[in-house]
C-alpha cells in the first residue's frame, strides 16, 4: 500500500499551516524535519510536546523522523554525533514512528570515497545495531557528496552492514544530480527500497521539477515497486524554490503543484494510494 507523506517544512515554518495545506491535498502524514524554522533535532521538549499534541488533534501521523543524522564529514568526530543519533532514537519512540531517515557521511572534497569506506561501514554498523535493539528502521538516503551518492555504493553499504534495521530511501532526483542512471539504480536497489522521496529533476536545466516533468521516472518506479509488494511511504520533497544541502523550500502554492503532479502521475499509472 502506498501512503503519501511530505516534508511539510517545505510548505511553511508554522506547523498548523503545514497541516492545513497537507489536509487540502488529502495527505495525512509528515516526514518530520523542522517546525518554526528549527530542525527536529534542536527543538525543545516543550516544542515536541506541543507538536505531538497538534498531530493527534489534527489526525496526522509521521512517516519518519527526517533527521540529518549522517550529514557530517566522515572525518568529523563520531561520538558527539552518536549522541545526536541516540536523541533521534528517543524521538522515534516519542512520536511512535519506527523510522528514521539517515545519510552515509560527507566525503572530503576531492577525496576518493573508497578511502573512507571502512569508517563509513563501521559507523553505520554501530547505528544499525542500536536501531535493531530499539525496533527502529533506518532509511538510508542517497545524496550528492556523501559516501552513498551512487547506487553501487548504496548497495555496498546495505550489503556490508547487512542489518534488517537498514533499508533504502530511494531519491531519484539525488541520483540524477550525480549523473547516475535511474534504470541502473533501480535495478540494483529495488529489493532494498522501502521508502521513496519524491523529488524529480531536470538534468538539462539542472533543477528540481514536479513529478513527471523530469527524468526521475517516479511513477514507473513506484508502480514497479507496488507490483513487487512495496508497502510504504512516498514522501513529497519537491525543492521547487530552494534546493540546498541542508534545506529545501517550495511554499504553499508550488507545493500544491507538486502534490497534484504526484497524485496525477500515480493515478495514470494505476497505483492506488492513501
C-alpha positions in Angstrom: 0.0 0.0 0.0 1.3 3.5 -0.9 0.8 6.1 1.7 1.6 9.7 0.9 3.7 11.9 3.2 5.6 15.1 2.9 8.5 17.2 4.2 6.0 19.7 5.5 8.6 22.3 6.3 8.8 22.9 2.6 5.4 24.5 2.8 5.8 26.8 5.8 7.5 27.1 9.1 4.2 27.1 11.1 3.1 23.5 11.8 -0.6 24.5 11.7 -0.2 26.0 8.2 1.7 22.9 7.2 -1.2 20.7 8.2 -3.8 23.0 6.6 -2.1 22.7 3.2 -1.5 18.9 3.5 -5.1 18.4 4.5 -6.3 20.3 1.5 -4.4 17.8 -0.7 -5.5 14.7 1.2 -2.1 14.0 2.8 -2.2 12.8 6.4 1.5 12.0 7.1 4.6 14.2 7.7 8.3 13.4 7.4 9.3 15.4 10.4 12.3 17.6 9.6 11.5 21.0 11.0 8.9 23.4 12.5 9.2 27.0 13.5 12.3 27.2 11.4 14.2 24.8 13.6 15.4 21.3 12.9 13.7 18.4 14.6 17.0 17.6 16.5 17.2 21.0 18.2 13.6 21.6 19.2 12.9 21.9 22.9 10.9 19.3 24.9 8.0 21.7 25.1 8.0 22.2 21.3 8.0 18.5 20.8 5.1 18.0 23.3 3.1 20.8 21.6 3.7 19.3 18.1 2.8 15.8 19.1 -0.4 17.1 20.6 -1.2 19.0 17.4 -0.5 15.9 15.3 -3.0 13.9 17.3 -5.6 16.7 17.3 -5.4 17.0 13.5 -5.3 13.3 12.8 -1.7 13.2 11.4 1.0 10.6 11.7 4.7 10.7 10.9 6.2 8.6 8.1 9.7 9.1 9.7 11.9 11.3 11.8 13.5 13.3 8.9 16.8 13.6 10.8 20.2 15.0 9.5 22.0 12.0 11.1 24.9 11.1 8.9 25.2 14.6 7.4 28.6 15.4 8.9 32.0 14.8 7.4 33.3 11.3 7.8 36.4 13.0 9.2 34.4 14.6 12.0 34.3 13.0 15.4 31.7 10.3 15.6 30.9 10.2 19.4 29.1 13.6 19.6 27.1 12.6 16.5 26.3 9.3 18.1 24.8 11.2 21.0 22.5 13.1 18.5 21.6 9.7 17.0 20.5 8.5 20.4 18.3 11.5 20.6 16.8 10.6 17.2 16.0 7.1 18.5 14.3 8.7 21.5 12.2 10.9 19.2 11.1 7.9 17.2 9.8 6.4 20.4 8.2 9.7 21.5 6.3 10.1 18.2 5.6 6.4 17.8 7.2 6.2 14.4 9.7 3.4 14.0 11.6 5.0 11.1 14.5 7.5 11.0 15.9 9.0 7.8 19.8 8.9 7.8 22.8 9.5 5.5 26.2 8.0 5.0 28.5 10.9 5.8 30.1 13.5 3.6 33.4 12.7 1.9 36.1 15.4 1.9 36.1 17.3 -1.4 38.5 15.7 -3.9 38.9 12.6 -1.8 38.4 9.0 -3.0 35.3 7.7 -1.3 36.8 4.2 -1.1 39.5 5.6 1.2 36.7 6.2 3.8 34.7 3.1 3.2 35.8 1.2 6.3 34.9 4.1 8.6 31.5 4.7 6.9 30.7 1.0 7.4 31.9 1.0 11.0 29.7 4.0 11.9 26.6 2.7 10.1 27.0 -0.7 11.6 27.0 0.8 15.1 23.9 2.8 14.3 22.1 -0.2 12.7 22.8 -2.4 15.8 21.3 0.3 18.1 18.3 0.6 15.8 17.8 -3.2 15.9 17.8 -3.1 19.7 15.2 -0.3 19.6 12.9 -1.7 16.9 13.6 1.1 14.6 14.3 1.0 10.8 16.9 3.4 9.4 16.0 4.8 5.9 19.4 5.4 4.3 19.0 8.2 1.7 21.3 8.8 -1.3 22.6 12.3 -1.7 25.3 14.2 -3.6 28.6 14.4 -1.8 28.1 11.6 0.7 29.5 8.1 0.5 26.3 6.7 -0.7 25.7 9.1 -3.6 25.7 6.3 -6.3 23.7 3.2 -6.4 26.7 0.9 -6.3 28.0 2.5 -3.1 24.5 2.4 -1.5 24.3 -1.3 -2.4 27.7 -1.8 -0.9 26.7 -0.2 2.3 23.4 -2.1 2.6 25.0 -5.5 1.8 28.1 -4.9 4.0 26.1 -3.6 7.0 23.7 -6.4 6.4 21.1 -5.3 9.0 17.4 -5.8 8.9 17.2 -2.4 10.5 18.5 -0.6 7.5 16.6 0.0 4.3 16.9 2.4 1.4 15.1 5.7 0.9 15.3 6.0 -2.8 15.6 9.6 -4.1 15.6 9.7 -7.9 16.5 13.4 -8.1 19.6 12.9 -6.0 20.7 10.1 -8.2 20.2 12.2 -11.3 22.1 15.1 -9.8 25.3 13.0 -9.7 24.8 11.5 -13.2 23.5 8.2 -12.0 21.4 6.2 -14.4 17.9 5.8 -12.9 17.4 2.4 -14.6 20.7 1.1 -13.2 20.0 2.5 -9.7 16.5 0.9 -9.6 17.7 -2.5 -11.0 20.3 -2.6 -8.2 18.2 -1.3 -5.3 14.6 -2.2 -5.9 14.6 -5.1 -3.4 16.1 -2.7 -0.7 13.9 0.3 -1.3 11.4 0.7 1.5 10.8 4.5 1.2 10.5 6.9 -1.7 11.5 10.6 -1.6 9.5 12.2 -4.4 11.7 14.9 -5.9 12.0 14.9 -9.7 15.0 16.5 -11.6 15.6 18.0 -15.0 19.3 17.2 -15.8 19.3 19.7 -18.7 18.0 22.7 -16.7 19.8 21.4 -13.5 16.8 22.0 -11.3 14.1 20.2 -9.4 10.7 20.0 -11.0 7.3 18.5 -10.2 6.9 14.7 -10.5 6.7 13.6 -14.2 8.4 16.8 -15.5 12.0 15.4 -15.0 13.9 12.3 -15.7 13.2 10.5 -12.4 10.7 8.0 -13.8 9.0 8.3 -10.5 5.5 6.9 -11.3 7.1 3.9 -13.2 9.4 3.1 -10.3 6.6 3.3 -7.7 4.3 1.2 -9.9 7.1 -1.4 -10.3 7.7 -1.4 -6.5 4.0 -2.0 -5.9 4.0 -4.9 -8.3 6.8 -6.4 -6.2 5.0 -5.9 -2.9 6.1 -2.4 -1.8 4.2 -1.3 1.3 5.5 2.1 2.5 5.6 5.8 2.1 6.1 8.1 -0.9 7.3 11.4 0.6 7.0 14.7 -1.2 10.2 16.7 -1.0 9.8 19.0 -4.1 12.6 21.5 -3.6 10.9 23.7 -6.2 12.0 27.1 -4.9 15.1 26.3 -2.8 17.3 23.2 -3.1 20.3 23.2 -0.7 22.3 20.5 1.1 20.6 21.1 4.4 17.4 22.8 3.4 14.6 22.8 0.8 11.6 25.1 0.3 8.6 25.0 -2.0 5.9 27.2 -0.5 2.2 26.5 -0.3 1.3 27.3 -3.9 4.1 25.4 -5.5 3.6 22.5 -3.0 0.1 22.2 -4.4 1.6 21.9 -7.9 3.9 19.1 -6.6 1.1 17.3 -4.8 -1.2 17.3 -7.8 1.6 16.2 -10.1 2.4 13.2 -7.9 -1.2 12.2 -7.4 -1.9 12.6 -11.1 1.1 10.5 -12.0 0.1 7.7 -9.7 -3.5 7.7 -11.0 -2.3 7.5 -14.6 0.0 4.6 -13.6 -3.0 2.8 -11.9 -1.4 3.0 -8.5 -3.7 3.3 -5.5 -2.6 5.5 -2.6 -3.9 6.8 0.7 
